[in-house]
Amino acid sequence: MTSQSVTPDVHFPVERLNSVETPCYYYDTRLLGDTLDAVNTAASHPAFRVHYAVKANTNPGILSRVAAAGLGADTVSIGEVEAAIEAGFPAGSIVFAGVGKTDREITRALRLGVGCLNVESAEELDAIVRIAAETGIKAPVALRINPEIDAHTHHYITTGLAENKFGIAISMLRPLMERCRDSQHLQFRGLHFHIGSQITDLTPYRLLCERINTLRQEYEDFDIPWINVGGGLGIDYDHPDIHPIPDFDSYFDVFARHLHLSPGQEVHFELGRSIVAQCGSLITRVTYVKQGVAKKFIIVDAGMTDLIRPALYQAHHKIDNITSAADAEEVYDVVGPVCESSDCFGRDERLPLTQRGDLLALRSAGAYGEVMASAYNCRHLPGSLFSDSF
Ligand SMILES: *Cc1c(COP(=O)(O)O)cnc(C)c1O
């Protein structure tokens, strides 16, 4: 053994990767398949329906594999709806959320036959009723509610608060529920919640269940066929080799134990990151190893344009040198070529002795990675490679 004690669980086909143009996203399809199996097993409760939150990664190779595993899709634009249908998700298994659906998007979604529009305001409901009347298509709708779960105790939660651009405040709910029930142009599907992202402590989900139970009592006079609890389950960015698959059993168990259901009622989930993050790595080549005054910098050919999470959210992706055979280690700052100081992937990273030409893998990059790439600085978009494609 070298002094690098953890061998990556994802097996990197170094020879193949050495011959592709970098930066490039590499997807381990075996891990993706194992993750999808784990989700399907953990969510085998007859009332549970899992949708994949498409915004996490819309690479057609990812979408088609997730569709083939039988999940539905959760989308936030008509472009995502169309990409999901193209990849093989049945239209009826697609839910369409988003605070700013345009008339054109609503019309097209109804014509395509999406399973549900998750409505985020009274104004949007007005537009949907008008368009449903015009097109003669009864619109399936759910109301997105802000469950007002205390953010102070759980600092990750940023989207479930009362005053927020997302969703409808509980205090404003009743007239909208009545409208959904009474309008001949609407088919009321149920209630939708989403409390935030990268949630690794399950307590907020238990609190969400309790909040939903209370709401259901308050709205006993309504038929609520679906409860959609959103997504947000987090992953272990620090230890992708120790926790390649999130603990889906514990996650779904919270809902099985704490959410009270009526007969026939379905629970819908919208998981994005937890399904696709660990199977993806951004492969990048070392352009220079630069000696500064007190520091050594590794300058790589990937930048914030290829993976923006570190620059945007101060996120950290584990960095592996997948070509160095050196026993000796060195401490480096790993930075990209883009003209922004935030274009930095890691400070004081301990890596095996690294040279120009080595390949680094930025791990856990399958979610909110490739899909957020931009052409800033006239840079080319990164390519992608699937482990079962060669
Ligand atoms: C982003 C989003 C999700 C998925 O979140 P993850 O943290 O990737 O699981 C689910 N539902 C809604 C409404 C979202 O906006």
The ligand as an ORCA input file, in Angstrom:
! r2SCAN-3c Opt
* xyz 0 1
  C     -34.369     20.548     -6.731
  C     -35.662     19.939     -6.365
  C     -35.714     18.585     -6.021
  C     -34.499     17.697     -5.935
  O     -33.628     18.085     -4.930
  P     -32.362     17.150     -4.570
  O     -31.728     17.874     -3.437
  O     -31.494     17.076     -5.761
  O     -32.903     15.812     -4.167
  C     -36.957     18.049     -5.742
  N     -38.080     18.790     -5.786
  C     -38.067     20.104     -6.109
  C     -39.331     20.845     -6.150
  C     -36.860     20.722     -6.402
  O     -36.840     22.019     -6.699
*
